[in-house]
Amino acid sequence: MDDDVAIEDRVVQMGPGIAALPERLLLAHARGEVLFICGAGISRPAGLPDFRQLVLDVYATLDASTHSVLAGLPSGACNQWQTNCGGLTDRQTAEVKRFIVGDYDVVLGMLERRLDDQTRGDSQVRRRVSTILRSDAASPTAIHKALIALAERGGAKTIVTTNFDRLLQVAAQRLRSPVETYSLGSIPRPSRHSEFSGVLHIHGVLDKSPARTAELVLSDQDFGEFYLRRRVVPDFIYDAARLYHLVLVGYSANDPPMRYLLNAVAADGKRFDDLKERFTFFGSNSPDAVALADWNGRGITPIHYDSANGHDALRATLERWAALSAINGKKEIVDAELRRIVKTSWSVAKESDRDLFDHFFRRSNASERVRLSALISDARAEIEWLDAVVKICAEPARRRMP
């Protein structure tokens, strides 16, 4: 394998139990060229529901008879799954069938039309959704905090979410790094300038006042409005995908928002060579070659992690990445890692440690390389470690940080 391919395929594991991250993604992040897009999965540890559970919670209050059927369905039910809908009306039965398929946006739209003859404004469904997502018990988790730290791209902090909650904003406040909130039509146009910043709610955000109704992309008609008629979200995604590597966190491949997001960029992936590579964090209990192929087939590069223990590996990976970030990570942690690594001879060091050592130098500019070289020299690094630094410095500039 030649050097070009080797570097393109290089991954960096930043510690034990941490997902292996493509180095090309880490280098792009160090250049400020990564934009995170966050789904419901990041708020589940905070006690908020994913889309499926949100639908169940809405029905629990607004339609107990249909809820009794829906609640009996296993989470893996799909397509041809059969259930007893005896006692339900035809419209309720149609909603159950849509739920089984996983079209949760369609289900909520059908419920709104049945109960309120509308799918916008102050409907019973939207009031219930707002109540559920305003849970007083919900508080930002370590994942929210890590993502806010990773959202820093040098002079601006920018992160995108399809969630309606404000947990990312609260996390930023607690980190003493408050950010502005933008929603739907008020979202700034993607650019590399500092004006493109804040928590960007592309599907809407709950108003700070519980008494006020927020515009939310919740039902199938909402998705049609903002993706097809107004094209607010697709145009944003198109522009962002040309400027940034999009990294999806907190989604499953079948989430309704994911279907729309994928459709917004996948079709153009083969036609326009300026679209940057897209990534997603994908958790499973064991490696799943079919699921990984599914993501790749959709034009998304999956980053696999072990989903055991409540997706703890994802939290650990994001926290570690944030702590070692080239933009605003903690220098003392990077320095301690280098001192630890060079205590061991290069020839017997773990491959993951050699990769991490190389990455610290590869991502650095000239002055930082001088500092790090002095640091490992003071730590009495063997000549092989210094040779590794010389090799990295000799790499073509296109492989390195500018």
Buried (B, 14 or more C-beta within 10 A) or exposed (E): EEEEEEBEEBBBBBBEEBBBBBBBBBBBBBBBBBBBBBBBBBBBBBEBBBBBBBBBBBBBBBBEEBBEBBEEBEEEBEEEEEBEBEEBEEEBBBBBBBBBBBBBBBBBBBBBBBEBEBBBEEBBBBBBBBEBBBEEEBBBBBBBBBBBBBBBBEEBBBBBBBBBBBBBBBBBBBBEBEBEBBBBEEBBEBEBEEEBBBBBBBBBBBBEEEEEBBBBBBBBBBBBBBBEEEEBBBBBBBBBBBBBBBBBBBBBBBBBBBBBBBEBBBEBBEEEEEBBBBBBBBBBEEEBEEBBEBBEEBBBBBBBBBBEEEBBBBBBBBBBBBBBBBBBBEEEEBBEBBBEBBEBEBEEBEEBBBBBBBBBBBBBEEEBBEEBBEBBEEBEBBEEBBEBBEEBBEBEEEBBBE
